[in-house]
Amino acid sequence: MPRRVVFSGIQPTGGIHIGNYFGAIRQWVNGQDDAENIFCLVDMHALTVPQDPAALRAQILETATVLLAAGIDPQKSRLFVQSDVAEHGELTWYLSCNASMGQLNRMTQFKEKSAEQRGEVRVGLFTYPLLMAADILLYRTTHVPVGEDQKQHIELTRDLAQRFNSTYADVFVLPEPTIPDAGARIMGLDDPTKKMSKSAAGSLHAVRVLDPPDRIRKTIMSAQTDSGRDIRFASAGPGVNNLLTIYMAATGASPAQTEARFASARGYGDVKKELADVLVETLRPLRERYERLAADASAVLDVLRAGADDVRPIARATTDSVKRAMGVGTT
């Protein structure tokens, strides 16, 4: 059987929160021995909204350091910055010449985000799914871990790959989405009807993995619940369900074990207090490793540069195959 190739990308903007960690990064770390893993800081995607250049550069370094602190091992996985491999932009252009406006118009995330941006919608937001498709297809990816909200983009990637292969030549591998079960959709603590987001406003929206213990406790204790007392998934409101989901993600407990753990709780305050304690201890090793790694930023940058050097030949080979198939260039 061909070896699995897993590609995952994360935007280096905003602080990485527990939704990112439990829903994606921890799965990346645990799967490093099971596949060839390529992890990318997708800084080009971040440009669909205005960015301060100095802040973006600092966030790239911080995000890379968090990933290494979380357990991404450069000896097992490739870690690099998207814009350091020029083929991402080049393949995006070739894909754009094979995609239709109708395909992109159907992207749910574009509709949602363009509504938020109103009159300031950038072309990059519209073509964002093409860059995401290029990220994936460059490395002959077989599996892409994503949340439910990104599944439509993987379907578009497969459609583009199939269209190209049938029109020109059999160049692209068709990737499969993989959606983790636990912690895949952790909601905002200030509004449990919306997914936890790095870009959301409000200091009490999310617990970030680098938050100090007092900040973690304050955020959890301020989490929105409801006026009831029920601590069961079937009957509790979305805020309580979110807290229980986070508890399961942090501890590995099952739904039944989680409900049993809080069966004697006097109220939601008890749930919040224990969850805060659990998160402080769960995230403590990551924060301590982060502080050690952050003390040597040049070593982190060396990891990113080595990762880009490692994947660039793969990206170049794929792009050259696309060029030959389409009849452009001299190679």
VOLOLO-565071 format. One record per residue (C-alpha): residue in one letter; residue number from 1; x, y, z. Coordinates in pm, whole numbers, padded with zeros to 5 digits. Example, Ala and Ser with C-alpha at 12.3 -4.5 7.8 and 13.67 -1.06 7.14 Angstrom:
REM VOLOLO-565071
+--------+-----+--------+--------+--------+
! residu ! num !   east !  north !     up !
+--------+-----+--------+--------+--------+
!      A !   1 !  01230 ! -00450 !  00780 !
!      S !   2 !  01367 ! -00106 !  00714 !
+--------+-----+--------+--------+--------+
//
This chain:
REM VOLOLO-565071
+--------+-----+--------+--------+--------+
! residu ! num !   east !  north !     up !
+--------+-----+--------+--------+--------+
!      M !   1 !  00000 !  00000 !  00000 !
!      P !   2 !  00132 !  00351 ! -00081 !
!      R !   3 !  00231 !  00550 !  00226 !
!      R !   4 ! -00021 !  00804 !  00350 !
!      V !   5 !  00078 !  01165 !  00288 !
!      V !   6 ! -00092 !  01405 !  00528 !
!      F !   7 ! -00095 !  01780 !  00465 !
!      S !   8 ! -00214 !  02027 !  00728 !
!      G !   9 ! -00204 !  02405 !  00726 !
!      I !  10 ! -00258 !  02667 !  00993 !
!      Q !  11 ! -00275 !  03043 !  00960 !
!      P !  12 ! -00010 !  03221 !  01171 !
!      T !  13 ! -00249 !  03490 !  01290 !
!      G !  14 ! -00407 !  03527 !  01631 !
!      G !  15 ! -00311 !  03312 !  01924 !
!      I !  16 ! -00351 !  02936 !  01891 !
!      H !  17 ! -00641 !  02833 !  02114 !
!      I !  18 ! -00766 !  02507 !  02260 !
!      G !  19 ! -00998 !  02451 !  01963 !
!      N !  20 ! -00693 !  02449 !  01734 !
!      Y !  21 ! -00499 !  02233 !  01976 !
!      F !  22 ! -00758 !  01967 !  02064 !
!      G !  23 ! -00924 !  01970 !  01723 !
!      A !  24 ! -00613 !  01957 !  01505 !
!      I !  25 ! -00262 !  02001 !  01646 !
!      R !  26 ! -00278 !  01718 !  01897 !
!      Q !  27 ! -00395 !  01483 !  01621 !
!      W !  28 ! -00105 !  01600 !  01403 !
!      V !  29 !  00141 !  01519 !  01680 !
!      N !  30 ! -00009 !  01177 !  01754 !
!      G !  31 ! -00012 !  01080 !  01386 !
!      Q !  32 !  00352 !  01152 !  01306 !
!      D !  33 !  00453 !  00786 !  01305 !
!      D !  34 !  00162 !  00677 !  01086 !
!      A !  35 !  00221 !  00882 !  00773 !
!      E !  36 !  00444 !  01125 !  00590 !
!      N !  37 !  00335 !  01455 !  00745 !
!      I !  38 !  00371 !  01801 !  00594 !
!      F !  39 !  00275 !  02094 !  00816 !
!      C !  40 !  00253 !  02441 !  00667 !
!      L !  41 !  00215 !  02787 !  00816 !
!      V !  42 ! -00013 !  02935 !  00551 !
!      D !  43 !  00092 !  03299 !  00571 !
!      M !  44 ! -00031 !  03373 !  00218 !
!      H !  45 ! -00384 !  03282 !  00325 !
!      A !  46 ! -00358 !  03536 !  00604 !
!      L !  47 ! -00333 !  03817 !  00348 !
!      T !  48 ! -00703 !  03799 !  00258 !
!      V !  49 ! -00746 !  04060 !  00532 !
!      P !  50 ! -00510 !  04351 !  00615 !
!      Q !  51 ! -00206 !  04249 !  00819 !
!      D !  52 !  00061 !  04448 !  00993 !
!      P !  53 !  00388 !  04316 !  00839 !
!      A !  54 !  00591 !  04322 !  01159 !
!      A !  55 !  00311 !  04157 !  01356 !
!      L !  56 !  00265 !  03888 !  01091 !
!      R !  57 !  00636 !  03802 !  01096 !
!      A !  58 !  00625 !  03776 !  01474 !
!      Q !  59 !  00316 !  03556 !  01460 !
!      I !  60 !  00481 !  03322 !  01210 !
!      L !  61 !  00763 !  03266 !  01457 !
!      E !  62 !  00525 !  03229 !  01752 !
!      T !  63 !  00303 !  02979 !  01570 !
!      A !  64 !  00600 !  02768 !  01461 !
!      T !  65 !  00732 !  02768 !  01817 !
!      V !  66 !  00393 !  02659 !  01953 !
!      L !  67 !  00378 !  02371 !  01704 !
!      L !  68 !  00724 !  02253 !  01804 !
!      A !  69 !  00634 !  02290 !  02173 !
!      A !  70 !  00318 !  02086 !  02113 !
!      G !  71 !  00529 !  01799 !  01981 !
!      I !  72 !  00577 !  01844 !  01606 !
!      D !  73 !  00911 !  01669 !  01550 !
!      P !  74 !  01127 !  01795 !  01259 !
!      Q !  75 !  01289 !  01452 !  01245 !
!      K !  76 !  00952 !  01297 !  01163 !
!      S !  77 !  00758 !  01576 !  00993 !
!      R !  78 !  00823 !  01868 !  00760 !
!      L !  79 !  00736 !  02212 !  00896 !
!      F !  80 !  00766 !  02522 !  00676 !
!      V !  81 !  00620 !  02858 !  00580 !
!      Q !  82 !  00397 !  02863 !  00273 !
!      S !  83 !  00543 !  03173 !  00108 !
!      D !  84 !  00895 !  03025 !  00125 !
!      V !  85 !  00789 !  02779 ! -00147 !
!      A !  86 !  00698 !  02981 ! -00457 !
!      E !  87 !  00521 !  02689 ! -00623 !
!      H !  88 !  00216 !  02746 ! -00401 !
!      G !  89 !  00139 !  03067 ! -00587 !
!      E !  90 !  00237 !  02926 ! -00926 !
!      L !  91 !  00010 !  02623 ! -00904 !
!      T !  92 ! -00274 !  02845 ! -00781 !
!      W !  93 ! -00262 !  03030 ! -01114 !
!      Y !  94 ! -00275 !  02710 ! -01318 !
!      L !  95 ! -00570 !  02587 ! -01109 !
!      S !  96 ! -00747 !  02920 ! -01152 !
!      C !  97 ! -00734 !  02869 ! -01527 !
!      N !  98 ! -00919 !  02540 ! -01486 !
!      A !  99 ! -01172 !  02644 ! -01220 !
!      S ! 100 ! -01506 !  02811 ! -01288 !
!      M ! 101 ! -01658 !  03116 ! -01122 !
!      G ! 102 ! -01958 !  02900 ! -01036 !
!      Q ! 103 ! -01745 !  02660 ! -00835 !
!      L ! 104 ! -01599 !  02940 ! -00625 !
!      N ! 105 ! -01932 !  03118 ! -00587 !
!      R ! 106 ! -02068 !  02808 ! -00414 !
!      M ! 107 ! -01808 !  02820 ! -00135 !
!      T ! 108 ! -01998 !  02873 !  00190 !
!      Q ! 109 ! -01704 !  03031 !  00373 !
!      F ! 110 ! -01666 !  03296 !  00103 !
!      K ! 111 ! -02029 !  03391 !  00140 !
!      E ! 112 ! -01997 !  03419 !  00518 !
!      K ! 113 ! -01668 !  03608 !  00526 !
!      S ! 114 ! -01750 !  03839 !  00236 !
!      A ! 115 ! -02067 !  03939 !  00421 !
!      E ! 116 ! -01851 !  04036 !  00719 !
!      Q ! 117 ! -01610 !  04237 !  00502 !
!      R ! 118 ! -01889 !  04412 !  00306 !
!      G ! 119 ! -01741 !  04661 !  00060 !
!      E ! 120 ! -01381 !  04562 !  00136 !
!      V ! 121 ! -01392 !  04209 ! -00006 !
!      R ! 122 ! -01059 !  04118 ! -00165 !
!      V ! 123 ! -01008 !  03900 ! -00469 !
!      G ! 124 ! -00781 !  03680 ! -00256 !
!      L ! 125 ! -01076 !  03586 ! -00036 !
!      F ! 126 ! -01267 !  03466 ! -00343 !
!      T ! 127 ! -00971 !  03263 ! -00475 !
!      Y ! 128 ! -00866 !  03140 ! -00129 !
!      P ! 129 ! -00995 !  02786 ! -00202 !
!      L ! 130 ! -00768 !  02765 ! -00508 !
!      L ! 131 ! -00462 !  02843 ! -00300 !
!      M ! 132 ! -00576 !  02585 ! -00047 !
!      A ! 133 ! -00615 !  02332 ! -00329 !
!      A ! 134 ! -00264 !  02411 ! -00451 !
!      D ! 135 ! -00126 !  02363 ! -00098 !
!      I ! 136 ! -00271 !  02015 ! -00091 !
!      L ! 137 ! -00212 !  01899 ! -00448 !
!      L ! 138 !  00153 !  02007 ! -00462 !
!      Y ! 139 !  00262 !  01727 ! -00231 !
!      R ! 140 !  00055 !  01438 ! -00368 !
!      T ! 141 ! -00142 !  01448 ! -00044 !
!      T ! 142 ! -00364 !  01151 !  00033 !
!      H ! 143 ! -00532 !  01276 !  00353 !
!      V ! 144 ! -00617 !  01621 !  00488 !
!      P ! 145 ! -00731 !  01660 !  00852 !
!      V ! 146 ! -00999 !  01931 !  00853 !
!      G ! 147 ! -01299 !  02050 !  01046 !
!      E ! 148 ! -01649 !  02019 !  00905 !
!      D ! 149 ! -01634 !  02382 !  00792 !
!      Q ! 150 ! -01341 !  02306 !  00560 !
!      K ! 151 ! -01477 !  01986 !  00410 !
!      Q ! 152 ! -01632 !  02174 !  00116 !
!      H ! 153 ! -01287 !  02305 !  00022 !
!      I ! 154 ! -01150 !  01951 !  00006 !
!      E ! 155 ! -01440 !  01853 ! -00220 !
!      L ! 156 ! -01348 !  02143 ! -00449 !
!      T ! 157 ! -00984 !  02031 ! -00445 !
!      R ! 158 ! -01089 !  01683 ! -00555 !
!      D ! 159 ! -01312 !  01826 ! -00829 !
!      L ! 160 ! -01028 !  02041 ! -00963 !
!      A ! 161 ! -00787 !  01749 ! -00955 !
!      Q ! 162 ! -01032 !  01521 ! -01135 !
!      R ! 163 ! -01102 !  01784 ! -01400 !
!      F ! 164 ! -00733 !  01842 ! -01460 !
!      N ! 165 ! -00650 !  01471 ! -01475 !
!      S ! 166 ! -00928 !  01401 ! -01726 !
!      T ! 167 ! -00851 !  01709 ! -01939 !
!      Y ! 168 ! -00472 !  01694 ! -01952 !
!      A ! 169 ! -00290 !  01408 ! -01779 !
!      D ! 170 ! -00303 !  01201 ! -01464 !
!      V ! 171 ! -00096 !  01436 ! -01248 !
!      F ! 172 ! -00285 !  01484 ! -00922 !
!      V ! 173 ! -00366 !  01251 ! -00635 !
!      L ! 174 ! -00723 !  01289 ! -00506 !
!      P ! 175 ! -00703 !  01370 ! -00133 !
!      E ! 176 ! -00946 !  01244 !  00130 !
!      P ! 177 ! -01068 !  01462 !  00420 !
!      T ! 178 ! -01026 !  01318 !  00769 !
!      I ! 179 ! -01236 !  01474 !  01045 !
!      P ! 180 ! -01135 !  01400 !  01406 !
!      D ! 181 ! -01410 !  01287 !  01642 !
!      A ! 182 ! -01316 !  01448 !  01973 !
!      G ! 183 ! -01274 !  01821 !  02005 !
!      A ! 184 ! -01330 !  01880 !  01635 !
!      R ! 185 ! -01577 !  02161 !  01700 !
!      I ! 186 ! -01512 !  02352 !  02019 !
!      M ! 187 ! -01728 !  02660 !  02043 !
!      G ! 188 ! -01663 !  03011 !  02169 !
!      L ! 189 ! -01682 !  03051 !  02545 !
!      D ! 190 ! -01859 !  03384 !  02515 !
!      D ! 191 ! -02100 !  03257 !  02249 !
!      P ! 192 ! -02135 !  02877 !  02233 !
!      T ! 193 ! -02337 !  02898 !  01910 !
!      K ! 194 ! -02024 !  03002 !  01715 !
!      K ! 195 ! -01708 !  02803 !  01660 !
!      M ! 196 ! -01405 !  02914 !  01860 !
!      S ! 197 ! -01199 !  03138 !  01634 !
!      K ! 198 ! -00856 !  03298 !  01643 !
!      S ! 199 ! -00995 !  03611 !  01480 !
!      A ! 200 ! -01295 !  03663 !  01708 !
!      A ! 201 ! -01304 !  03979 !  01914 !
!      G ! 202 ! -01329 !  03963 !  02290 !
!      S ! 203 ! -01076 !  03856 !  02552 !
!      L ! 204 ! -01311 !  03593 !  02697 !
!      H ! 205 ! -01390 !  03419 !  02368 !
!      A ! 206 ! -01117 !  03153 !  02381 !
!      V ! 207 ! -00854 !  02989 !  02598 !
!      R ! 208 ! -00522 !  03022 !  02419 !
!      V ! 209 ! -00255 !  02760 !  02470 !
!      L ! 210 ! -00003 !  03020 !  02591 !
!      D ! 211 ! -00243 !  03183 !  02838 !
!      P ! 212 ! -00112 !  03191 !  03196 !
!      P ! 213 ! -00313 !  02997 !  03457 !
!      D ! 214 ! -00496 !  03301 !  03591 !
!      R ! 215 ! -00615 !  03396 !  03243 !
!      I ! 216 ! -00733 !  03039 !  03176 !
!      R ! 217 ! -00930 !  03036 !  03500 !
!      K ! 218 ! -01087 !  03376 !  03434 !
!      T ! 219 ! -01193 !  03278 !  03081 !
!      I ! 220 ! -01347 !  02945 !  03186 !
!      M ! 221 ! -01523 !  03088 !  03490 !
!      S ! 222 ! -01673 !  03359 !  03264 !
!      A ! 223 ! -01799 !  03106 !  03007 !
!      Q ! 224 ! -02161 !  03141 !  02904 !
!      T ! 225 ! -02392 !  02868 !  03033 !
!      D ! 226 ! -02764 !  02902 !  03111 !
!      S ! 227 ! -03002 !  02924 !  03404 !
!      G ! 228 ! -03051 !  02549 !  03447 !
!      R ! 229 ! -02859 !  02293 !  03653 !
!      D ! 230 ! -02862 !  01991 !  03423 !
!      I ! 231 ! -02518 !  01849 !  03339 !
!      R ! 232 ! -02610 !  01598 !  03071 !
!      F ! 233 ! -02539 !  01628 !  02700 !
!      A ! 234 ! -02896 !  01550 !  02596 !
!      S ! 235 ! -03064 !  01816 !  02806 !
!      A ! 236 ! -02808 !  02086 !  02886 !
!      G ! 237 ! -02777 !  02404 !  02683 !
!      P ! 238 ! -02504 !  02473 !  02427 !
!      G ! 239 ! -02277 !  02649 !  02677 !
!      V ! 240 ! -02269 !  02354 !  02917 !
!      N ! 241 ! -02233 !  02108 !  02632 !
!      N ! 242 ! -01932 !  02308 !  02514 !
!      L ! 243 ! -01768 !  02290 !  02857 !
!      L ! 244 ! -01828 !  01914 !  02871 !
!      T ! 245 ! -01687 !  01874 !  02520 !
!      I ! 246 ! -01372 !  02060 !  02619 !
!      Y ! 247 ! -01341 !  01841 !  02929 !
!      M ! 248 ! -01364 !  01528 !  02714 !
!      A ! 249 ! -01105 !  01662 !  02471 !
!      A ! 250 ! -00864 !  01748 !  02753 !
!      T ! 251 ! -00904 !  01426 !  02953 !
!      G ! 252 ! -00997 !  01164 !  02695 !
!      A ! 253 ! -01310 !  01079 !  02894 !
!      S ! 254 ! -01616 !  00941 !  02717 !
!      P ! 255 ! -01954 !  01120 !  02729 !
!      A ! 256 ! -02079 !  00874 !  02991 !
!      Q ! 257 ! -01766 !  00914 !  03202 !
!      T ! 258 ! -01792 !  01291 !  03178 !
!      E ! 259 ! -02154 !  01297 !  03289 !
!      A ! 260 ! -02073 !  01060 !  03575 !
!      R ! 261 ! -01781 !  01280 !  03684 !
!      F ! 262 ! -02014 !  01578 !  03731 !
!      A ! 263 ! -02321 !  01390 !  03855 !
!      S ! 264 ! -02271 !  01524 !  04208 !
!      A ! 265 ! -02173 !  01876 !  04106 !
!      R ! 266 ! -02363 !  02148 !  04290 !
!      G ! 267 ! -02389 !  02360 !  03976 !
!      Y ! 268 ! -02210 !  02484 !  03670 !
!      G ! 269 ! -01952 !  02662 !  03886 !
!      D ! 270 ! -01815 !  02323 !  03995 !
!      V ! 271 ! -01785 !  02215 !  03631 !
!      K ! 272 ! -01603 !  02534 !  03541 !
!      K ! 273 ! -01363 !  02511 !  03834 !
!      E ! 274 ! -01261 !  02154 !  03757 !
!      L ! 275 ! -01234 !  02224 !  03384 !
!      A ! 276 ! -01010 !  02524 !  03453 !
!      D ! 277 ! -00785 !  02307 !  03672 !
!      V ! 278 ! -00769 !  02040 !  03402 !
!      L ! 279 ! -00678 !  02290 !  03130 !
!      V ! 280 ! -00408 !  02458 !  03340 !
!      E ! 281 ! -00235 !  02123 !  03396 !
!      T ! 282 ! -00294 !  01996 !  03041 !
!      L ! 283 ! -00137 !  02305 !  02885 !
!      R ! 284 !  00143 !  02353 !  03140 !
!      P ! 285 !  00400 !  02126 !  02962 !
!      L ! 286 !  00334 !  02299 !  02629 !
!      R ! 287 !  00382 !  02645 !  02781 !
!      E ! 288 !  00705 !  02538 !  02951 !
!      R ! 289 !  00848 !  02389 !  02629 !
!      Y ! 290 !  00741 !  02703 !  02442 !
!      E ! 291 !  00941 !  02924 !  02679 !
!      R ! 292 !  01253 !  02711 !  02628 !
!      L ! 293 !  01218 !  02711 !  02248 !
!      A ! 294 !  01135 !  03082 !  02227 !
!      A ! 295 !  01467 !  03160 !  02394 !
!      D ! 296 !  01643 !  03049 !  02073 !
!      A ! 297 !  01441 !  03196 !  01785 !
!      S ! 298 !  01720 !  03129 !  01533 !
!      A ! 299 !  01687 !  02755 !  01592 !
!      V ! 300 !  01313 !  02771 !  01518 !
!      L ! 301 !  01379 !  02967 !  01198 !
!      D ! 302 !  01637 !  02707 !  01097 !
!      V ! 303 !  01370 !  02437 !  01132 !
!      L ! 304 !  01134 !  02632 !  00904 !
!      R ! 305 !  01402 !  02694 !  00640 !
!      A ! 306 !  01510 !  02330 !  00644 !
!      G ! 307 !  01148 !  02225 !  00605 !
!      A ! 308 !  01103 !  02450 !  00302 !
!      D ! 309 !  01423 !  02318 !  00145 !
!      D ! 310 !  01296 !  01964 !  00201 !
!      V ! 311 !  00954 !  02008 !  00038 !
!      R ! 312 !  01053 !  02243 ! -00244 !
!      P ! 313 !  01173 !  01964 ! -00481 !
!      I ! 314 !  00838 !  01784 ! -00437 !
!      A ! 315 !  00645 !  02103 ! -00512 !
!      R ! 316 !  00866 !  02179 ! -00813 !
!      A ! 317 !  00821 !  01831 ! -00958 !
!      T ! 318 !  00442 !  01855 ! -00932 !
!      T ! 319 !  00435 !  02203 ! -01086 !
!      D ! 320 !  00661 !  02097 ! -01372 !
!      S ! 321 !  00429 !  01805 ! -01444 !
!      V ! 322 !  00135 !  02048 ! -01455 !
!      K ! 323 !  00324 !  02279 ! -01693 !
!      R ! 324 !  00411 !  01995 ! -01928 !
!      A ! 325 !  00054 !  01869 ! -01926 !
!      M ! 326 ! -00081 !  02217 ! -02007 !
!      G ! 327 !  00181 !  02289 ! -02272 !
!      V ! 328 !  00346 !  02590 ! -02108 !
!      G ! 329 !  00714 !  02659 ! -02048 !
!      T ! 330 !  01020 !  02502 ! -02205 !
!      T ! 331 !  01078 !  02211 ! -01965 !
+--------+-----+--------+--------+--------+
//
